[in-house]
């Protein structure tokens, strides 16, 4: 394994490539990445990338976003089949009709969607900046929010804005078991529950903190508690534990998982160290987006990045 890592690091230098990885990737991939982060951080790093190749260790919509932001850079993804249940829950042709049925609405889409969906949007957001993005829209203008209904409901609670929500969700964040979570908390009564806003409302109601993956990491670092139950994809625990080695981090239990007591994204775990190496050697699979879609999708993403800096 170490030999493979060294090969990747050498090849990365030879090809002037940068490796961006999401927190949900397996530890071996996180270790050889130039940057590990959440969707907002990865989008910002993609803009900064001064490389000939961006290897995106994440899922398809993330690599698409990197390509939209870097149209002249080759963007490669270790496994093209690494998709997203949330992105797949919003087919572009049906969503277009949904928008047409709600004229005069501003369309805000969560970054976890395809390039085609972003091209139909006025604004894009991540879980880190969703409240800020929604609050940037004047109150007299109605909003369509897609594709995540759970994140949408959470934003409604935070902002007091009523939005038209698309009926989409993330299977990973909907897999948490409330009964198992309560039982786990009874075993660890001093543990603080932290949750990602893609989780269902009944899970969010139990949480001491709700936020993006980067927000959750910041919370466990700054909070004096020494025990946390973490309700998001279990891949975050690797980076989180590095930041707080002295604290106990417990993955929130899923309804049914045969491999662990936690909730894992099968799509995220499709990327392996071997696939990263092969991808770098062959410079493929490559992400390609039709120019018309790429140009339209860039507008709401750039608006998001501008608002995030304000």
Phi, psi and omega in degrees: 000317180297322179296320179294320178299317180295323177297318180296315181296323177292313181297324179300318179291316181300320185265003183050055181251151174240138180251118176254132182228141176277155179305336185275359178286158180295151184308319181302323179286319178301325183293332182258004181280150174283332180209135175239130182193189176265183187301318180294311180300319180293322177297317180292322178291325179299322179295322183284341188303121176249063185231161175280332182225134169251116173264118184258108177269090182191219179244173193302314184295330179291317178294323176299317180298318177298321179291319178300320181280342181227067187299335182262004179255141176285123178246127183236151183230128184305326180217114181297340181279356179285089184261212182201126181298326180291314178298320182290341181282001183228080179292132185304318183294321180286322180294324178299318178293325178297317178295316180297332179282350179232068181297156178069011176267142169282134181257115176249124179242139173293143185302338179284065179206167184286165177301324179297321178290319178299324180293341178267002189256157172269324181219149173244152177220166170241175179292337179290324187239010186303316181297316180298318180295314179297319181290345178284346181271127179308143187295339181276357180257121180290152186236135165262130177239129182213164352267356189268109181291328180291314175297320179301315179297320179297317179296320178303317180294322183284328187253341185077008179270131174270126182237158172274116186259134171285145185272067178238161179199166178262124183296330180293313183281348174266002184268356182289138181263120180296317181299315179292325179294316178297317179297320179294320180292330177293328177284333181232069187297339180271354182283139174268133178273128175238143189218151175274141183292357172285349180288161181288158186304319183294334175283317181298328180295337180274348192275142172278335179217138176235127180184179179292173180299316178294323177297321179295320178296315179299323182294314181293333178288321186268337183280137182290344180299149180255359180225136180220139170257123192251113182259079168200183181302135190296344180300336181295336186296332181296306180292320182298317181294327176298323181285329181228068185299337183272353184258153179268121179245125185239124178291137176295140184282143177266166180300315181206117175215119185278345184259335178203172181276004187251186179247121182239149177266114181298327180294315180299324184277001176290333178283133178232166179299321179295319179293325177297316179296311181300320180298319180288322178297311185271349185054041179199160003293141181258141178275123176234140181227132177306140185306317183298317179291317181301315182294320180289321182291333181295325185301306181292332178290317178296323176298318179299313182295323178295314180295328181292335182270350183281000000 
